[in-house]
């Protein structure tokens, strides 16, 4: 994870290091994501989120677009 001051800072960093731009989120979104993702992690009833549940959590925080799209796992 990298922290940037602004969208312009992200663009300059990507250009300097010749890296494609990935997903970005604000600090408040990061905090909300951490709360959503780990809120019940220590519960004895904890189970991993399904892909649709995880996708809904990302969407509820405003994280949308190709970068934030989770792949469905294939059953073998």
Secondary structure, 3 states (H helix, E strand, C coil): CCCCCCHHHHHHHHHHHCCCCCCCCCHHHHHHHHHHHHCCCCCCCCCCCCHHHHHHHHHHCCCCCHHHCCCCCCCC
